[in-house]
């Protein structure tokens, strides 16, 4: 009888051991930490990598630029038609803030200030005959100098994910503090000249169009080159950059040699300027990549392939 109980006890122990072994085999092992390799390649499928252009991030920029005025106070009112005029060349700077609004676009707002000037003074060989029969050399000219302050807002669009090339389009309101204008206007009806000089203030809505390219200097710093045209939307009395026209008298009637006026006296070109500059930008990267790194900061990555 005792041997029977001993055998039953051994059988129970044997079955318990088999059950424990089977249960242990069904338990899944603890997962190992993923081994992540960080690259600059976009990966929309896994979501591990950002699809945002490197330069699309919040940032502050400071720019210095040269500007070249064109408008009524020019040789013939058309940019560079009479050649490059160094008297129309001045400088300025701007401060702006940018903020991403999509994977490829920054919204840019800022303020620029600079000098503008135009001068079509040149040696005129044409002669005119007065009513009394006397002949004299034409002496009409226009020139001005001003300080421009302009708040602006626009969109900086990077069409390629891994390239610093961008397109820019924006809008601004330019206030022109014209420190001095000096116009000698030739009237052909009698022929005679009228000399006008003084100071003025003009305000003008502007359209901004430009292209640029950015280069990465470090994780947060970049430098860029930009070419832009600033085009005024109208050219009327007190709504201009260059004090011309001074009043309604110069919007009609005959004119001659006024550089930028048609036969009826209306302006050929609205005022504006070309702008070429260098931009230094500091950006902080509160983006998808930064969030991923924070989530996996305790994981030891492998070396990059």
Buried (B, 14 or more C-beta within 10 A) or exposed (E): EEEEEEEEEEEEEEEEEEEEEEEEEEEEEEEEEEEBEBEEEBEEEEEBBBEBBBBBBBBBBBBEBBBBBBBBBBBBBBBEEBEEBEBBBBEBEBEBEBEBEEBBBBBBEBEBEBBBBBBBBEEBEEEBEEEEEEEEEBEBBBBBBBBBBBEBEBBBBBEEBEEBBBBBEBEBEBBBBBEBBBBBBBBEEEBEBEEBEEEBEBEBEBBBBBEBBBEEEEEEEBBBBBBBBBBBEEBBBEBBBBBBBBEEEBBEEEBBBBBBBEEEBBBBBBBBBBBEBEBBBBBEBEBBBEEBEEEBEEEEEEEEE
